[in-house]
Amino acid sequence: MPGGDKRFEVRPAVAEALAEGRPVVALETTVIAHGLPAPHNLETARRLDACLRAAAVVPAPIGVLDGRVVVGLDAKELARFADAPEVMKVGRRDLGPCLAGGGLGATTVSATLYCAARAGIAVFATGGIGGVHRGGGDSLDVSADLVELARHPVAVVCAGAKAILDLPRTLEVLETQGVPVIGYGSDHFPAFYCRESGLTLDTRADDAAAAAAILRAQWDLGMTGGAVVAVPPPAEAALDPATVEAWIGAALAEVEAAGIRGKAVTPFLLRRLDAASGGRTVAANVALLENNARVAAELAAALAGVLSRR
């Protein structure tokens, strides 16, 4: 039973909803600790919670707290992730060290995917997944998100992959891993802040029912992997691709000059983009997170409806 292990706790509200077949959506905590600056981080966490609850969906924020993985963090606990001076950024490989250390750990997409699947949650809302970094063909800097997507039956609702990445190669790796990428109301792969990346997708779903049907067909075959549900950011918040690309180019040059590597790269780039854009990238990030949460709520409800009829 999820939560039986002392290292892994599923809070009662989440456990009860899962047991009763009601919709639940997982949320990561890295966006609070590392992805958004204060005060946007905690404000956005509260807005995502309110968005899901308004749709009669149970929010399940996931993080490492005092030596335990907690699925279903409460408001006070989320505030700790926003306010603490040092929060470990936790991918799947970091779960053991973080738990053993007894500290505070904000889960990335890869760790959240693992924990959501273990708890039995089928839908996870985030901003953008990780992928192949630019120059990844030489550096082999490829996010563990892509591997975990292939391992766990969880639909990740996102605005594609982060725009700072090599998007064509990211899609190639997802194809190799057998992970379907479903364009939500679009034939194109979004580029996080931008509605289109210039990359066409093979699969499209125009509503939550259609996306749920694709997922259920996949899982009915016994496939154990997940899927990417790629949602373009809202038109009113989306940014111009050429402008974003110019900002990214300048920020990447700073990364190279400073010798920044590994998990520190993405937070650094996001901070530089925020500065270069005068806050426009943060505003777009917040808007797409809320939009993704709304779509995830609809998808979780549709999947719960499908499951209840089986």
Wavefront OBJ file of the C-alpha trace (Angstrom):
o trace
v 0.000 0.000 0.000
v 1.399 3.462 -0.862
v 2.608 5.217 2.260
v 3.359 1.990 4.143
v 7.090 2.614 3.926
v 8.381 5.055 6.541
v 10.393 6.747 3.780
v 7.350 7.294 1.566
v 4.218 8.985 2.875
v 1.022 9.521 0.907
v -1.131 11.981 2.808
v -4.699 10.878 3.673
v -6.502 13.261 1.288
v -4.483 11.930 -1.643
v -4.685 8.294 -0.568
v -8.452 8.491 -0.081
v -9.006 10.114 -3.472
v -6.917 7.437 -5.188
v -8.711 4.636 -3.361
v -12.073 6.070 -4.398
v -11.051 6.620 -8.024
v -11.294 10.417 -7.795
v -8.934 12.571 -9.884
v -5.542 13.525 -8.470
v -2.794 15.600 -10.091
v 0.831 15.462 -8.977
v 2.919 18.643 -8.750
v 6.677 19.078 -8.429
v 8.440 21.288 -5.890
v 11.523 22.338 -7.846
v 9.484 25.055 -9.532
v 8.955 26.555 -6.053
v 12.513 26.148 -4.772
v 14.507 26.739 -7.955
v 12.293 27.580 -10.925
v 10.577 30.844 -9.963
v 11.862 33.807 -7.957
v 10.128 34.987 -4.775
v 7.359 35.930 -4.300
v 6.140 34.352 -7.555
v 7.143 30.858 -6.417
v 4.817 30.528 -3.438
v 2.060 32.601 -5.036
v 2.089 30.274 -8.041
v 2.010 27.177 -5.838
v -1.112 28.557 -4.151
v -2.718 29.371 -7.495
v -2.075 25.876 -8.844
v -3.602 24.402 -5.695
v -6.679 26.621 -6.054
v -6.980 25.838 -9.758
v -7.047 22.089 -9.144
v -9.406 22.271 -6.191
v -11.818 24.446 -8.177
v -12.009 21.593 -10.684
v -12.716 19.053 -7.897
v -9.237 17.551 -8.333
v -6.969 16.721 -5.388
v -3.549 18.417 -5.639
v -0.567 16.234 -4.727
v 2.591 18.358 -4.406
v 5.588 16.069 -3.907
v 8.848 16.745 -2.098
v 11.372 15.362 0.373
v 10.734 16.569 3.893
v 12.792 15.585 6.942
v 13.904 12.211 5.604
v 10.619 11.230 3.898
v 9.096 11.584 0.478
v 5.736 13.266 1.039
v 2.966 13.052 -1.549
v 0.436 15.762 -0.762
v 2.411 18.524 0.948
v 0.305 21.123 2.753
v 0.502 24.917 2.471
v 2.880 25.390 5.405
v 5.216 22.738 4.065
v 5.239 24.310 0.600
v 6.199 27.597 2.222
v 9.314 25.890 3.577
v 10.394 25.068 0.025
v 9.895 28.699 -0.961
v 11.620 30.240 2.060
v 14.484 27.900 2.999
v 17.933 29.238 2.030
v 19.182 25.820 0.916
v 16.916 23.276 -0.761
v 18.458 20.302 -2.533
v 17.414 19.878 -6.155
v 16.359 16.233 -6.302
v 16.216 14.086 -9.407
v 15.492 10.386 -9.148
v 19.155 9.532 -8.518
v 19.243 12.046 -5.641
v 16.316 10.612 -3.680
v 18.426 8.204 -1.639
v 21.104 10.738 -0.637
v 18.499 13.367 0.207
v 16.445 10.971 2.309
v 19.527 9.734 4.135
v 20.610 13.300 4.828
v 17.247 14.163 6.348
v 17.040 17.538 4.664
v 14.671 19.398 2.412
v 14.561 18.235 -1.207
v 12.604 19.742 -4.096
v 11.695 17.085 -6.638
v 12.394 17.640 -10.329
v 10.326 16.068 -13.099
v 12.262 12.780 -12.947
v 11.836 12.327 -9.187
v 8.229 13.511 -9.244
v 7.456 11.021 -12.014
v 8.877 8.177 -9.958
v 7.034 9.205 -6.798
v 3.734 9.865 -8.596
v 3.855 6.430 -10.210
v 4.650 4.747 -6.904
v 1.683 6.489 -5.293
v -0.600 5.493 -8.177
v -1.097 8.988 -9.643
v -1.548 8.980 -13.426
v -1.352 12.719 -14.204
v 1.397 15.192 -13.375
v 1.349 18.910 -14.241
v 4.550 20.873 -14.674
v 5.949 23.763 -16.701
v 8.321 22.070 -19.123
v 10.215 18.809 -19.102
v 13.988 18.503 -19.303
v 15.612 17.061 -22.381
v 18.764 17.044 -24.436
v 20.876 20.096 -23.685
v 22.346 22.090 -26.529
v 25.631 20.444 -27.345
v 24.318 17.263 -25.757
v 25.556 15.225 -28.711
v 29.072 15.807 -27.404
v 28.504 16.305 -23.678
v 25.846 13.579 -23.285
v 23.978 16.050 -21.057
v 20.538 14.489 -21.349
v 17.899 14.929 -18.663
v 16.809 11.914 -16.647
v 13.251 13.146 -17.268
v 13.290 11.384 -20.637
v 14.317 8.067 -19.099
v 11.735 8.275 -16.321
v 8.988 9.090 -18.814
v 9.708 5.758 -20.480
v 9.557 3.876 -17.168
v 6.363 5.081 -15.495
v 2.680 5.175 -16.562
v 2.217 8.876 -15.885
v 0.981 11.535 -18.304
v 3.081 14.696 -17.950
v 1.118 17.791 -18.907
v 3.599 20.497 -19.897
v 4.375 23.276 -22.365
v 6.806 20.976 -24.156
v 10.457 21.006 -23.113
v 12.269 24.027 -21.746
v 13.207 26.405 -24.566
v 16.878 26.412 -23.514
v 17.205 22.800 -24.734
v 17.850 21.130 -28.078
v 14.212 20.452 -28.927
v 14.656 18.341 -32.098
v 17.035 15.967 -30.306
v 14.740 15.877 -27.278
v 11.907 14.641 -29.490
v 14.232 12.084 -31.087
v 15.131 10.656 -27.666
v 11.471 10.514 -26.638
v 10.720 8.581 -29.827
v 13.584 6.173 -29.139
v 12.288 5.675 -25.600
v 8.788 4.897 -26.922
v 7.186 7.926 -25.253
v 4.273 9.397 -27.218
v 4.085 13.179 -27.447
v 0.483 14.323 -27.746
v -0.133 17.829 -29.044
v -3.026 19.251 -27.049
v -5.137 21.192 -29.520
v -2.081 21.625 -31.722
v -0.046 19.808 -34.359
v 3.152 21.488 -33.163
v 5.545 20.959 -30.273
v 5.496 24.059 -28.052
v 8.760 25.625 -26.914
v 7.831 26.503 -23.333
v 7.481 30.295 -23.575
v 6.536 30.037 -27.268
v 3.495 28.380 -28.804
v 5.460 26.698 -31.578
v 8.983 25.391 -32.025
v 8.743 24.654 -35.737
v 8.525 20.929 -34.928
v 5.468 18.961 -36.049
v 3.975 16.195 -33.912
v 2.453 12.922 -35.115
v -0.297 12.749 -32.492
v -2.932 15.307 -31.594
v -5.790 15.380 -29.089
v -8.248 18.249 -29.137
v -9.695 17.664 -25.677
v -9.136 15.757 -22.470
v -11.385 12.870 -23.500
v -9.321 12.258 -26.634
v -6.053 12.415 -24.703
v -7.430 10.037 -22.049
v -8.486 7.568 -24.754
v -4.939 7.509 -26.147
v -3.416 6.982 -22.713
v -5.872 4.262 -21.748
v -5.272 2.403 -25.033
v -1.524 2.521 -24.378
v -1.838 1.301 -20.814
v -4.403 -1.351 -21.709
v -1.700 -2.933 -23.888
v 0.443 -3.308 -20.798
v 2.915 -0.592 -21.752
v 4.579 0.678 -18.619
v 5.738 4.064 -19.880
v 4.129 7.472 -19.754
v 3.380 10.210 -22.251
v 3.953 13.893 -22.810
v 0.813 15.978 -23.225
v 2.208 19.100 -24.857
v 0.062 22.189 -24.269
v 0.920 25.482 -26.006
v 1.180 28.386 -23.559
v -1.751 30.822 -23.577
v -1.552 33.133 -26.601
v -1.749 36.273 -24.476
v 1.313 35.211 -22.442
v 3.408 33.551 -25.172
v 6.642 35.210 -26.308
v 8.201 35.742 -29.731
v 10.492 32.798 -30.655
v 13.221 34.923 -32.273
v 13.432 37.210 -29.257
v 13.576 34.281 -26.826
v 16.283 32.612 -28.920
v 18.420 35.756 -28.756
v 18.093 35.848 -24.962
v 18.985 32.154 -24.740
v 22.062 32.594 -26.925
v 23.398 35.337 -24.672
v 22.651 33.344 -21.515
v 24.341 30.217 -22.885
v 27.456 32.240 -23.615
v 27.490 33.257 -19.940
v 27.131 29.619 -18.882
v 30.104 28.632 -21.009
v 32.244 31.512 -19.802
v 31.449 30.732 -16.156
v 32.017 26.984 -16.564
v 28.625 26.130 -15.108
v 27.697 22.460 -15.470
v 25.092 19.880 -14.446
v 21.964 20.672 -12.466
v 23.070 24.287 -11.906
v 22.673 25.146 -15.603
v 18.887 25.363 -15.846
v 18.296 27.584 -12.759
v 21.090 29.910 -13.929
v 19.643 30.195 -17.420
v 16.143 30.861 -16.106
v 17.463 33.671 -13.915
v 19.337 35.226 -16.827
v 16.271 35.023 -19.069
v 14.192 36.699 -16.374
v 16.699 39.553 -16.201
v 17.032 39.901 -19.990
v 13.262 39.889 -20.528
v 12.422 42.319 -17.760
v 10.329 39.658 -16.048
v 8.398 38.606 -19.147
v 9.693 35.027 -19.030
v 8.564 34.643 -15.415
v 5.097 35.976 -16.318
v 4.905 33.504 -19.218
v 6.087 30.682 -16.944
v 3.393 31.421 -14.364
v 0.698 31.624 -17.055
v 1.662 28.337 -18.667
v 1.884 26.580 -15.297
v -1.687 27.591 -14.503
v -2.858 26.608 -17.968
v -1.157 23.222 -17.677
v -2.786 22.658 -14.289
v -6.214 23.321 -15.807
v -5.572 20.858 -18.630
v -4.176 18.302 -16.171
v -7.319 18.624 -14.050
v -9.497 17.927 -17.098
v -7.311 14.983 -18.105
v -7.311 13.478 -14.597
v -11.110 13.772 -14.482
v -11.416 12.159 -17.914
v -9.130 9.298 -16.913
v -11.075 8.793 -13.682
v -14.252 8.581 -15.747
v -12.695 6.025 -18.065
v -11.427 3.984 -15.168
v -14.793 3.997 -13.418
v -16.404 2.430 -16.516
v -13.916 -0.428 -16.904
l 1 2 3 4 5 6 7 8 9 10 11 12 13 14 15 16 17 18 19 20 21 22 23 24 25 26 27 28 29 30 31 32 33 34 35 36 37 38 39 40 41 42 43 44 45 46 47 48 49 50 51 52 53 54 55 56 57 58 59 60 61 62 63 64 65 66 67 68 69 70 71 72 73 74 75 76 77 78 79 80 81 82 83 84 85 86 87 88 89 90 91 92 93 94 95 96 97 98 99 100 101 102 103 104 105 106 107 108 109 110 111 112 113 114 115 116 117 118 119 120 121 122 123 124 125 126 127 128 129 130 131 132 133 134 135 136 137 138 139 140 141 142 143 144 145 146 147 148 149 150 151 152 153 154 155 156 157 158 159 160 161 162 163 164 165 166 167 168 169 170 171 172 173 174 175 176 177 178 179 180 181 182 183 184 185 186 187 188 189 190 191 192 193 194 195 196 197 198 199 200 201 202 203 204 205 206 207 208 209 210 211 212 213 214 215 216 217 218 219 220 221 222 223 224 225 226 227 228 229 230 231 232 233 234 235 236 237 238 239 240 241 242 243 244 245 246 247 248 249 250 251 252 253 254 255 256 257 258 259 260 261 262 263 264 265 266 267 268 269 270 271 272 273 274 275 276 277 278 279 280 281 282 283 284 285 286 287 288 289 290 291 292 293 294 295 296 297 298 299 300 301 302 303 304 305 306 307 308 309 310
